[in-house]
């Protein structure tokens, strides 16, 4: 599939499928880098042990175009890490109300804890972000009162150095979502547009138009 420049205006709707996919990649790339981007906090859905879906809003930390992989950060003790494990189905829903674009991304997720990628992500995280992983007991633990899980001496303030947040490293994990299907929807009063793209065995993407 040839590379096509994405539309310059968020309201320009590309009719060419290559341009549509280019628009998806461009927006995901921006969302991973710009916290003000509408798609910076998509909804990530995993599957519970009983087969029921489980959803939550997560921060998109990185996007690798070559492998179509999204990176999120999570607590290794959280329920979703057990749900995902070394590999399980995942769905990521992104929406930009200004551009009226919705992306439904599906694929396979995995959890990484003691990998070079996890080490690098931890090293690049801010002290404030690392503080989240100091919570004790683990996320999801029942409590009789509203509580953050953070110790009183660090709750409500920014950590001063790496030594303060280092105990949180064993609790830090990556949720990596490798996408193999992209569904694109553009909402417009003149007529909606919808398309689906599937990743082939050779790594190329094949697109089809759908009726909205």
C-alpha positions in Angstrom: 0.0 0.0 0.0 1.5 3.3 -1.1 2.1 6.0 1.5 -0.4 8.9 1.1 -0.3 12.2 2.9 -3.1 12.5 5.4 -5.7 15.3 4.9 -4.5 18.7 6.0 -7.8 19.7 7.7 -9.5 17.5 10.4 -12.7 17.9 8.5 -11.3 16.9 5.1 -12.6 13.4 4.4 -10.3 11.2 2.2 -12.2 8.9 -0.1 -9.1 7.0 -1.1 -8.6 4.0 1.2 -4.8 4.6 1.3 -5.4 8.1 2.5 -7.9 6.9 5.1 -5.4 4.5 6.6 -2.7 7.2 6.5 -5.0 9.4 8.4 -5.4 6.7 11.1 -1.7 6.3 11.5 -1.1 10.0 11.6 -3.7 10.6 14.3 -2.5 7.6 16.4 1.1 8.9 16.2 0.0 12.4 17.3 -2.2 10.9 20.1 0.8 9.1 21.6 2.9 12.3 21.7 0.4 15.0 22.5 -1.6 14.8 25.7 -4.0 17.4 24.3 -4.9 15.2 21.4 -8.4 13.8 21.6 -7.3 10.2 21.1 -4.6 10.4 23.8 -6.9 8.6 26.2 -8.7 5.8 24.3 -10.9 3.1 25.9 -9.2 -0.3 26.1 -11.3 -3.4 26.4 -10.1 -6.9 27.5 -12.0 -10.1 28.3 -12.7 -11.4 31.9 -12.3 -15.0 32.8 -16.1 -15.5 32.4 -16.0 -14.1 28.9 -17.5 -10.7 29.8 -15.8 -7.5 28.4 -14.0 -5.2 30.7 -13.2 -1.6 29.7 -11.2 1.3 31.0 -9.7 4.6 29.8 -6.0 4.4 29.4 -3.3 6.9 28.3 -1.7 6.0 25.0 2.1 6.3 25.7 3.5 5.2 22.3 2.6 4.0 18.8 4.8 2.0 16.5 3.7 2.3 12.9 5.8 -0.6 11.6 4.2 -3.2 13.9 0.9 -1.3 14.5 1.5 -1.6 18.2 0.1 0.6 20.9 1.8 0.9 24.3 0.0 1.6 27.5 1.3 1.6 31.1 -0.4 -0.4 33.9 0.1 -1.8 37.4 1.4 -5.4 37.2 -1.0 -6.2 40.1 -4.1 -4.9 38.3 -6.8 -7.4 37.2 -6.3 -6.6 33.5 -2.7 -7.9 33.6 -4.0 -11.3 34.6 -6.7 -11.1 31.9 -4.2 -10.3 29.2 -1.1 -12.3 30.3 1.1 -13.3 27.5 -1.6 -12.8 24.9 -5.3 -12.3 24.6 -7.9 -10.4 22.5 -7.9 -6.6 22.9 -10.1 -3.8 21.5 -9.1 -0.1 21.6 -11.7 2.6 20.9 -10.5 6.1 19.9 -12.7 9.1 19.2 -12.0 12.6 18.1 -15.2 14.7 18.5 -13.7 17.7 16.7 -12.7 15.7 13.6 -15.7 13.4 14.1 -13.5 10.4 13.6 -13.8 7.0 15.4 -11.3 4.2 15.2 -12.1 0.7 16.5 -8.8 -1.2 16.7 -8.7 -4.9 17.5 -5.8 -7.3 17.9 -3.8 -9.1 20.5 -2.5 -7.7 23.8 0.4 -8.9 26.0 1.9 -7.8 29.3 5.6 -7.0 29.7 7.3 -6.4 33.0 10.9 -7.4 33.0 11.8 -6.5 29.4 14.2 -3.8 28.0 11.1 -1.9 26.7 9.6 -1.9 30.2 12.9 -0.7 31.7 13.2 2.1 29.2 9.5 3.2 29.7 10.1 3.3 33.4 13.3 5.3 33.0 11.5 7.8 30.8 8.5 8.2 33.1 8.2 11.2 35.3 8.6 10.9 39.1 4.9 11.9 39.4 3.9 9.1 37.1 6.1 6.6 38.9 4.5 7.5 42.2 1.2 5.8 41.1 3.0 2.4 41.4 3.7 2.8 45.1 0.1 2.1 46.0 -0.2 -0.5 48.7 -2.3 -2.7 48.8 -2.8 -3.5 45.1 -5.3 -1.7 42.8 -8.8 -3.2 43.2 -8.4 -4.1 46.8 -11.6 -3.5 48.8 -11.4 -0.7 51.3 -13.9 0.5 54.0 -13.0 4.2 53.2 -12.0 6.2 50.1 -8.3 5.8 49.7 -5.5 6.3 47.1 -3.3 3.5 48.4 -0.4 5.9 48.7 1.5 6.3 52.0 0.7 9.5 53.9 4.2 10.8 53.5 4.0 10.9 49.7 0.3 11.3 49.0 -0.4 14.8 47.5 3.2 15.7 46.7 5.7 15.1 43.9 8.5 12.7 44.8 11.9 14.3 45.2 14.2 11.7 43.7 14.4 8.2 42.1 15.0 6.6 45.5 11.5 7.5 46.6 9.8 5.8 43.6 12.2 2.9 43.1 10.0 0.5 45.2 7.3 1.0 42.6 9.3 -0.5 39.7 8.2 -4.2 40.4 4.6 -3.0 40.1 5.1 -1.3 36.7 4.1 -3.1 33.5 3.4 -2.4 29.8 0.2 -3.4 28.1 1.2 -3.8 24.4 -1.7 -4.0 21.9 -0.7 -5.3 18.5 -3.4 -4.3 16.1 -4.5 -6.4 13.1 -7.8 -4.8 12.3 -8.7 -1.1 12.0 -12.3 0.1 11.5 -12.6 3.8 10.5 -15.8 5.8 10.9 -16.3 9.5 9.9 -19.5 11.2 11.0 -20.8 13.9 8.7 -24.3 15.5 8.0 -23.6 15.2 4.3 -23.1 11.4 4.7 -21.0 9.2 7.0 -18.1 7.2 5.7 -16.9 3.8 7.0 -14.0 1.5 6.1 -12.3 -1.5 7.5 -8.6 -2.5 7.2 -7.1 -6.0 7.9 -3.5 -6.8 8.2 -2.4 -9.6 5.9 0.2 -12.3 6.6 2.8 -10.4 4.6 2.3 -7.3 6.8 0.4 -5.3 4.3 -3.0 -3.8 5.0 -6.1 -4.5 2.8 -9.0 -2.0 3.0 -12.7 -2.2 2.1 -15.4 0.4 2.2 -18.4 -0.3 4.4 -21.9 1.1 4.6 -22.0 3.3 7.8 
